[in-house]
Amino acid sequence: MTYIVNDKCIKCKFTDCVDVCPVDCFYEGENMLVINPDECIDCGVCEPECPVDAIVSDTEDGAKDWLELNDKYSREWPNITESKESLANANEHENESDKFKKYFSENIK
């Protein structure tokens, strides 16, 4: 088991999770974070820190595609080891649906 970040992070990118990660397995794209599944030690301390519940176990329904996305982009995006300001207007996007189709960016921040 590992933890992954899903589309709830897109356009929010809260980084509270980064500060508590003991192995620094978060990576930062333009408008979301991902977790490297090979580096994650499954401790779960990051999950309750996310204010939008974007971090879930890879065993949850629908997590397979997100596991693949987290794996791919954690190899392309830079590592993030300290929290930063969330994206502008993050609160406006917290409960929005279909964020991946609308906003996902492969770009580095």
N, C-alpha and C positions, 0 to 999 in steps of 0.2 A: 504494500500500500504506500501511496505517496499523496501529497496534497497538490492541488492544481488551482489556477486562477481561471475563472470563467468570464463571460461577457458582462457581468455586473460591474466589473472593474473599468470597462471601457468608458471613456469620457469623465471618469471620476479620479482614478489613480490616486487614491488615498494610500499613504505609505506607512501607516501605523505598524503594519505587519513587518516591515523591514527591520525596525529597531529591535524586535524581540527574537528574530531568527538567529539561532546559535551557529548556523553554518553558512550564512550569507548566500542563500540559494535563489534570491530574487534577481530578476533582470528587467530592465526598463526600456519600453518602447515609447513611441510618441504619445500614446494615449491610454496605455495600460501596462501592468506588470505581468510577468509570468514567473513560474517556479521551475527550476531545473529538476526534473524528477529523479535524476541520478544522484544529485547532491542532497536532496531532501532526506532528512533522517526520520520523517514521520512522527515528529514530536508533537505536532498539533498546536504549538503555542501561538502560531500566527492566525489560526482560524478565528478565534474570538476577538482578535484585534481589528478585523476588517469591519468597518461600520456599514458596509453594504452587503455583507455575506457573500463576497465574491470568491472566497477560498473554501474549497470543499475537498473531500476525499475523492480519490480517483475511482473508488468503488460505488459512488453515487450514480444513479441513473443519468444517462446523457454525458457522462464525464469522459468517455473514450476519445471523442473528437477534441476535447479540450486538453486531454493528456498529450495528444499528438501536437497540438498547437504550442503548448507550453514547452515541450521538448524541442521543437524546431526553433522557436524564437529565443529560447534561453541559450542557444548556441550562436545566435546572430546578434542579439542585443547586449549592451554593456551591463555588467553587474552593478547593482545598487546596494549599498551597505548602510546608508543613513537615510532617515526620513526626510522628506521634502514637502513643500506646499502641494496640496492637491491641485488639480487642474481648475482653472477659472470656470465658474458656473457648475462645478461638480455637483452641488446639491440639486440643481435642476435636472440632472440626468440619473439620479439615484434609482428611481423606480421605473425608468423607461424600459420598454421591451424592444426586442430585435436590434439591440445596439451593435451587434457584430455586423449585420448587413448594412446598417446605416453609417457606422463610424470607424470600424476597425482600420488600423493603419499598420503596415509592415515597417514603417519608417522608424528610425532611431530618433529619440527626442530632439 
